[in-house]
Amino acid sequence: MRRVRDALLDIIETCLRVLPWPTEPRLILVGKPGRDAPVLVTCNYDLTVRRVLRALQGQNAYLLVVPTRGINVWCAAAGGLFTAHQVISMLRASGIGDKVNHRRLILPQLSATGVERKLVEQRTGWRIVFGPVYACDLPAYLAAERKTEGMRRVRFPLISRLEMAVAWAFPSSVVSGLILALGWRHLALPFVVMVWGIAAALFAFFPWLHGRIWPAGQRKPGWTRYLIIFDPAIRRYLLVWMAFVVGLCLYTYGWGNGSTWRVAGWSLAGLFIVLLISMDMAGSTPTYKSGLHEDRLLRIELDSAACKGRAMCWEVCPKNCYVIDAHLHKAVIALPDACVQCGACVVQCPEDALAFAGLNGQRIPPQMIRDYKLNMLGRRAKAISEEGE
Amino acid sequence: MRILESAPHRYDLGIRLLSLGHITSVYDRVVELARGPEVLDLGCGTGNVALRLAARGLYVTGVDLSPDMLDVAREKAPASVALRWVQAGAAELIDHFQPATFDTVISVLVFSELSASEQTETLRQCHLLLRTGGQLIVADEVRAATFARRAIQNLVRIPLAAVSYALTQTGTRVVRDLEPRVAAAPFRIIRREANHLGDFVLLEAVKEEAGDATRS
């Protein structure tokens, strides 16, 4: 029964995963945890909590679910909803301190962009360790008590990509399909099939489309920018849509049956498809930089003199951008182009040696990123303009 | 009312609209009841209660988790009044204040944003921070008492929640078991005011001497 319920919830929550799915923040006992059992932390996004519990089957551990408003680890951390405050709050409210002998808290690595480690440690005496990115790596991580390079890196395999395709296709096909069905019932079904096909194709070929054919973070060259894939520039996709409508009119009135109602229906369907294709799908993954706000792309600057090689950046970077020079005890940004600007390294650097810098060279103080969660989409503009004033 | 928090500059207008203007009378009532002189406004947001209290001449400390909200509060505060603003979560009061620092702790629309265990922890800390005889004032959305009233409550709430979901991708919640939790902290509830529907309450409670509390 429980398995059926879980499977149903999995399907519903995957189809509607763009919505928050809050579950009660609480302390969950996994197996029969003793006084030395590991204490893990996760967000209160229901899908995540159930996946973590599934990964922990057969283990004895405590799982502390912190209130992130039903939003997943990565989005909540980058959006200022999964921070040191939520962790401190649940550490105290759950009374976990009385249940274990140790003070070692394992957080999901992707929360590093939100949870300021230093603050939790100062306030509570708990020591924070950033565990693996993925729940499925937890058993191996707990057994070995160390993180391999693979556990630190964000992956985007076909199965995850298809999950994302479902998450895009389901709500957009339902909403726009219903609107179309109001006036153009014969159009609705072929349209829905098209939406699912486009979403599946875009995500199946995602790594090739985004990154190889069009290098990430760069303007698409020449006419190819009018393919508007992952490119939410309003002027561009409206232009493409208008071109489509003009073509549609030419065809319908020139060769077809000249039905205006039909033109209207297909124009609407065309608008929905243009919107779907141009959506910021890159930004909805943890592996690619958002395509929104080209003007707000920032660089990470490393002040090598301040760096003491404590490797926090190396530990939390989901793209493995850093290497540590063991002789010099310094971090080096080895893969600057792979950076997705999550800011985890900036938030965690104990020496404030890392900072975001705008295209015009303005440096945003790391504490500002920590306090205001400026890695949140849209907030950077505020920081840069205020700095420039 | 967390749904408006992501847009601090629009919070005041938004919350007035959502409460159909009632929130202003809640602020006024809370301010009227507050004795002070040392007042902690927990979850002060853009400072609506804190600024009114300060205008009455009380010594006010506003605490909020959101630095953006505090920025708006600072902008609104006239230069002439002395107010303290502290960025902290509801369970981080003990990190910033000594025990028995305040005469009054106020929290308007805060407990509805906390999980059950956090509410208990926050009340424990409020109790610790208050002087003996100190006053706790809590105003929040609660679950209506009877089935019929809950039905009316949901009739209003669900469309409202749908709209706020569409606009801000976040829902609102109501507090359950607020009164037993306050009583268990332990506070003695001396006043309870509710609206007609019974889905918004204002509680006034006092911290008694340790001996009194165990007896009750």
Interface residues (C-beta under 8 A of the other chain):
Chain A: L19 P20 P22 E24 P25 R26 L27 P67 R69 G70 H85 Q86 I88 S89 M90 R92 A93 S94 R123 D371 Y372
Chain B: R2 L65 P67 D68 Q87 A88 G89 A90 A91 E92 D95 L114 S115 A116 S117 E118 T120 E121 Y165 Q169 T170 G171
